[in-house]
Amino acid sequence: MKRIKEKNSIILSNNMIDKTIHSIFKKGSKTYFYTTIFFPGNVKSDVFTLYSFLRKADDYVDSIPQDIEGFNNFKNRYYEGINGVKTGDVVIDSFIELLNRKEFDSKWVDAFFISMEMDLTVSSYKTFDELDKYLYGSSEVVGLFMAKILDLPEDAYISAKYLGRAMQYLNFIRDIDEDLDLGRNYFPETELVKYGLSRLEYDRIQENKENFRSLVRSQIDIYKEWQMKAEEGFVFIPCRYLIPIKTASEMYLWTSDQIYKNPLVVYDKKIKPSILRIILNIGIGLGKCAKIISKKSKLHKKSVILSKIDMK
């Protein structure tokens, strides 16, 4: 009877953890959530754990007003956790288990926290060199975490970093108005100066709408350049894992195309693909993947038969 109660307690605990992590992820990003659910079960669980940890920290610094105390407590509990303390926070404890199992470099987590702290203290960047530090900790390390979860070779790491960087940069473009409400502008001042702009608040660009359009389109070009470098690493990703990743990439490309047509739309609404568009894209990818797997299987069988004939 005691063992049954213990077993039931473990099941209830695991369900609570899953529901907590699932809830955080679903609220955070529709595109990532609906693409991630098509990973195989073990990978999906790990991605959920990763994203919920990153999202929870990010929510503290993106709240209005910013929850500095909440962020610092979260960060401190993480560092207690990696030193062997059970924090009691299911998001942190689950992430630390993932970190140890997948052998994440703890310096990647340090870099992530540094970038989150920059969101508490830095409102703008003068050059891309200044922005690079933020991009590394806020997005490139996410690509590295994903590469480890998927057990990709180190040759894929550069492309993984570019994918994180590209997606983050498009987020900056899509969320211009939202970030301004938080007192932030992520585009280097050197980029604004090129187009005769000093600030991006809507009332400031009324007389410079064409310059603003040119600025946004030039930044989308930068995003697409990084995206192309990211896609060079797709060859390292097994087909079954590639579908969710490629779908997320294509949804970001779709978003960039919508904004490119009408850059001023970023002040009216947040451009996001519909759930239906995401699911249909996934379905097409699954169909292509099934054909590739079937073709590989047939080629393998043919190779085995031919080798047996040669042996005779």
JOSUL-V625107 format. One record per pair of residues at least 6 apart in sequence whose ideal C-beta (glycine too) atoms are under 8 Angstrom apart, sorted by the first residue. I is the first residue (numbers start at 1). J is the second residue. D is the distance in whole Angstrom. If there is no record, write none. Layout:
i:I j:J d:D
i:I j:J d:D
This chain:
i:16 j:90 d:7
i:17 j:90 d:5
i:17 j:94 d:6
i:18 j:45 d:8
i:20 j:52 d:7
i:20 j:90 d:5
i:20 j:91 d:7
i:21 j:48 d:5
i:21 j:49 d:6
i:21 j:52 d:4
i:21 j:90 d:7
i:21 j:91 d:7
i:21 j:94 d:6
i:22 j:48 d:6
i:24 j:51 d:8
i:24 j:52 d:4
i:24 j:55 d:5
i:24 j:56 d:6
i:24 j:91 d:7
i:25 j:32 d:7
i:25 j:33 d:5
i:25 j:36 d:7
i:25 j:48 d:5
i:25 j:51 d:5
i:25 j:52 d:5
i:25 j:55 d:7
i:26 j:33 d:5
i:27 j:55 d:8
i:28 j:51 d:7
i:28 j:52 d:8
i:28 j:55 d:4
i:29 j:51 d:8
i:29 j:55 d:8
i:30 j:272 d:6
i:30 j:275 d:7
i:30 j:278 d:8
i:31 j:248 d:6
i:31 j:251 d:5
i:31 j:252 d:7
i:31 j:272 d:7
i:31 j:273 d:6
i:31 j:278 d:6
i:32 j:51 d:6
i:32 j:248 d:6
i:34 j:275 d:6
i:34 j:278 d:5
i:34 j:279 d:7
i:34 j:282 d:8
i:35 j:244 d:4
i:35 j:245 d:8
i:35 j:247 d:5
i:35 j:248 d:5
i:35 j:251 d:7
i:35 j:278 d:6
i:35 j:282 d:7
i:36 j:44 d:6
i:36 j:47 d:5
i:36 j:48 d:7
i:36 j:51 d:7
i:36 j:244 d:6
i:37 j:44 d:6
i:38 j:44 d:8
i:38 j:243 d:6
i:38 j:244 d:5
i:38 j:247 d:8
i:38 j:282 d:5
i:38 j:286 d:7
i:39 j:47 d:6
i:39 j:241 d:7
i:39 j:244 d:5
i:40 j:240 d:6
i:40 j:241 d:8
i:43 j:149 d:6
i:43 j:150 d:7
i:43 j:241 d:7
i:46 j:98 d:6
i:46 j:102 d:7
i:46 j:149 d:5
i:47 j:146 d:7
i:47 j:149 d:6
i:49 j:91 d:8
i:49 j:94 d:5
i:49 j:95 d:6
i:49 j:97 d:8
i:49 j:98 d:5
i:50 j:95 d:7
i:50 j:98 d:7
i:50 j:142 d:8
i:50 j:145 d:5
i:50 j:146 d:8
i:50 j:149 d:7
i:52 j:91 d:5
i:52 j:94 d:8
i:52 j:95 d:8
i:53 j:91 d:6
i:53 j:92 d:7
i:53 j:94 d:8
i:53 j:95 d:4
i:54 j:112 d:7
i:54 j:142 d:7
i:56 j:74 d:7
i:56 j:91 d:5
i:57 j:71 d:7
i:57 j:74 d:6
i:57 j:75 d:7
i:57 j:112 d:7
i:57 j:113 d:7
i:57 j:116 d:5
i:58 j:116 d:7
i:60 j:66 d:7
i:60 j:67 d:4
i:60 j:68 d:8
i:60 j:70 d:5
i:60 j:71 d:4
i:60 j:74 d:6
i:60 j:116 d:8
i:61 j:67 d:8
i:61 j:71 d:6
i:61 j:116 d:5
i:61 j:117 d:8
i:61 j:119 d:4
i:61 j:120 d:6
i:62 j:119 d:7
i:62 j:182 d:7
i:63 j:70 d:8
i:64 j:181 d:7
i:64 j:182 d:7
i:66 j:119 d:8
i:66 j:120 d:6
i:68 j:120 d:6
i:71 j:116 d:7
i:71 j:117 d:8
i:71 j:120 d:7
i:74 j:89 d:8
i:74 j:92 d:7
i:75 j:113 d:5
i:75 j:116 d:8
i:77 j:87 d:4
i:77 j:89 d:6
i:77 j:92 d:5
i:78 j:87 d:8
i:78 j:92 d:5
i:78 j:95 d:8
i:78 j:96 d:7
i:78 j:109 d:7
i:78 j:113 d:8
i:80 j:87 d:6
i:81 j:87 d:5
i:81 j:89 d:8
i:81 j:92 d:5
i:81 j:93 d:6
i:81 j:96 d:5
i:82 j:96 d:6
i:82 j:99 d:7
i:82 j:106 d:7
i:86 j:93 d:6
i:87 j:93 d:6
i:98 j:104 d:7
i:98 j:149 d:8
i:99 j:106 d:7
i:99 j:109 d:7
i:102 j:148 d:5
i:102 j:149 d:6
i:103 j:148 d:7
i:104 j:144 d:8
i:104 j:145 d:6
i:104 j:148 d:6
i:105 j:144 d:7
i:108 j:141 d:4
i:108 j:144 d:6
i:108 j:145 d:7
i:109 j:141 d:8
i:111 j:136 d:6
i:111 j:137 d:4
i:111 j:141 d:5
i:112 j:137 d:5
i:112 j:138 d:7
i:112 j:141 d:5
i:112 j:142 d:8
i:113 j:137 d:7
i:114 j:133 d:8
i:114 j:137 d:5
i:115 j:133 d:7
i:115 j:134 d:5
i:115 j:135 d:8
i:115 j:136 d:7
i:115 j:137 d:3
i:115 j:138 d:4
i:116 j:137 d:8
i:116 j:138 d:7
i:118 j:133 d:8
i:118 j:134 d:5
i:118 j:137 d:8
i:119 j:184 d:7
i:122 j:134 d:7
i:122 j:184 d:8
i:123 j:183 d:5
i:123 j:184 d:6
i:123 j:185 d:7
i:124 j:184 d:7
i:124 j:185 d:5
i:124 j:189 d:7
i:125 j:131 d:4
i:125 j:134 d:7
i:125 j:185 d:8
i:125 j:186 d:7
i:125 j:187 d:8
i:125 j:188 d:5
i:125 j:189 d:7
i:126 j:188 d:6
i:126 j:189 d:5
i:126 j:190 d:7
i:127 j:188 d:5
i:127 j:189 d:7
i:127 j:190 d:5
i:128 j:188 d:5
i:128 j:190 d:7
i:130 j:188 d:7
i:131 j:186 d:7
i:131 j:188 d:6
i:134 j:186 d:8
i:135 j:165 d:5
i:135 j:168 d:6
i:135 j:169 d:7
i:136 j:161 d:8
i:138 j:168 d:6
i:139 j:164 d:4
i:139 j:165 d:5
i:139 j:167 d:7
i:139 j:168 d:3
i:140 j:161 d:4
i:140 j:162 d:8
i:140 j:164 d:5
i:140 j:165 d:5
i:141 j:161 d:8
i:141 j:164 d:7
i:142 j:164 d:5
i:143 j:157 d:8
i:143 j:159 d:8
i:143 j:160 d:4
i:143 j:161 d:5
i:143 j:162 d:7
i:143 j:163 d:5
i:143 j:164 d:3
i:143 j:165 d:8
i:143 j:230 d:8
i:144 j:157 d:6
i:144 j:160 d:6
i:144 j:161 d:6
i:144 j:164 d:8
i:146 j:160 d:6
i:146 j:164 d:8
i:146 j:245 d:8
i:147 j:156 d:6
i:147 j:157 d:6
i:147 j:160 d:4
i:150 j:237 d:7
i:150 j:238 d:8
i:150 j:241 d:5
i:152 j:160 d:7
i:152 j:233 d:8
i:152 j:236 d:5
i:152 j:237 d:7
i:153 j:236 d:6
i:155 j:233 d:8
i:155 j:236 d:6
i:156 j:233 d:5
i:156 j:236 d:4
i:156 j:237 d:7
i:158 j:229 d:8
i:158 j:233 d:7
i:159 j:229 d:7
i:159 j:230 d:5
i:159 j:231 d:7
i:159 j:232 d:5
i:159 j:233 d:2
i:159 j:234 d:8
i:159 j:236 d:7
i:160 j:230 d:8
i:160 j:233 d:6
i:162 j:226 d:5
i:162 j:227 d:8
i:162 j:229 d:4
i:162 j:230 d:4
i:162 j:233 d:8
i:163 j:227 d:7
i:163 j:230 d:4
i:163 j:233 d:7
i:163 j:245 d:8
i:163 j:249 d:7
i:165 j:226 d:5
i:165 j:230 d:8
i:166 j:223 d:5
i:166 j:224 d:8
i:166 j:226 d:4
i:166 j:227 d:4
i:166 j:229 d:8
i:166 j:230 d:5
i:166 j:252 d:7
i:167 j:248 d:8
i:167 j:249 d:8
i:167 j:252 d:6
i:169 j:219 d:7
i:169 j:222 d:7
i:169 j:223 d:5
i:169 j:226 d:7
i:170 j:220 d:8
i:170 j:223 d:5
i:170 j:252 d:5
i:170 j:255 d:6
i:170 j:256 d:6
i:172 j:179 d:7
i:172 j:186 d:4
i:172 j:187 d:7
i:172 j:219 d:8
i:173 j:216 d:6
i:173 j:219 d:6
i:173 j:220 d:6
i:173 j:223 d:7
i:173 j:256 d:7
i:173 j:259 d:6
i:173 j:266 d:7
i:174 j:255 d:6
i:174 j:259 d:7
i:174 j:266 d:6
i:174 j:270 d:6
i:174 j:271 d:6
i:175 j:266 d:8
i:175 j:270 d:7
i:176 j:200 d:6
i:176 j:216 d:8
i:176 j:266 d:5
i:176 j:267 d:7
i:177 j:202 d:7
i:177 j:266 d:6
i:177 j:267 d:5
i:178 j:270 d:7
i:179 j:185 d:7
i:179 j:186 d:6
i:180 j:200 d:6
i:180 j:201 d:6
i:185 j:199 d:8
i:185 j:200 d:6
i:187 j:200 d:7
i:187 j:215 d:7
i:187 j:219 d:6
i:191 j:215 d:7
i:191 j:218 d:7
i:191 j:219 d:7
i:192 j:198 d:6
i:192 j:199 d:8
i:192 j:200 d:7
i:192 j:215 d:7
i:194 j:215 d:8
i:194 j:218 d:8
i:195 j:208 d:8
i:195 j:211 d:4
i:195 j:212 d:7
i:195 j:214 d:5
i:195 j:215 d:4
i:195 j:218 d:8
i:196 j:208 d:6
i:196 j:211 d:5
i:197 j:204 d:8
i:197 j:205 d:7
i:197 j:208 d:6
i:197 j:211 d:6
i:197 j:212 d:7
i:197 j:215 d:6
i:198 j:204 d:7
i:200 j:212 d:7
i:202 j:267 d:5
i:205 j:211 d:7
i:205 j:212 d:4
i:209 j:264 d:7
i:212 j:263 d:6
i:212 j:264 d:7
i:213 j:263 d:5
i:213 j:264 d:7
i:215 j:263 d:8
i:216 j:259 d:7
i:216 j:260 d:8
i:216 j:263 d:4
i:216 j:266 d:7
i:217 j:260 d:6
i:217 j:263 d:6
i:220 j:256 d:5
i:220 j:259 d:7
i:220 j:260 d:5
i:223 j:256 d:6
i:224 j:253 d:8
i:224 j:256 d:7
i:227 j:249 d:7
i:227 j:252 d:7
i:227 j:253 d:7
i:230 j:249 d:7
i:231 j:249 d:7
i:234 j:242 d:6
i:234 j:245 d:8
i:234 j:246 d:7
i:237 j:245 d:6
i:239 j:289 d:4
i:239 j:292 d:5
i:239 j:293 d:6
i:240 j:289 d:6
i:242 j:285 d:8
i:242 j:289 d:8
i:243 j:282 d:6
i:243 j:285 d:4
i:243 j:286 d:6
i:243 j:289 d:6
i:244 j:282 d:7
i:246 j:285 d:6
i:247 j:278 d:7
i:247 j:281 d:5
i:247 j:282 d:5
i:247 j:285 d:6
i:250 j:281 d:6
i:251 j:273 d:5
i:251 j:277 d:7
i:251 j:278 d:6
i:251 j:281 d:7
i:254 j:273 d:6
i:254 j:277 d:7
i:255 j:271 d:5
i:255 j:272 d:7
i:255 j:273 d:7
i:258 j:265 d:7
i:258 j:271 d:5
i:259 j:265 d:6
i:259 j:266 d:6
i:259 j:271 d:6
i:265 j:271 d:6
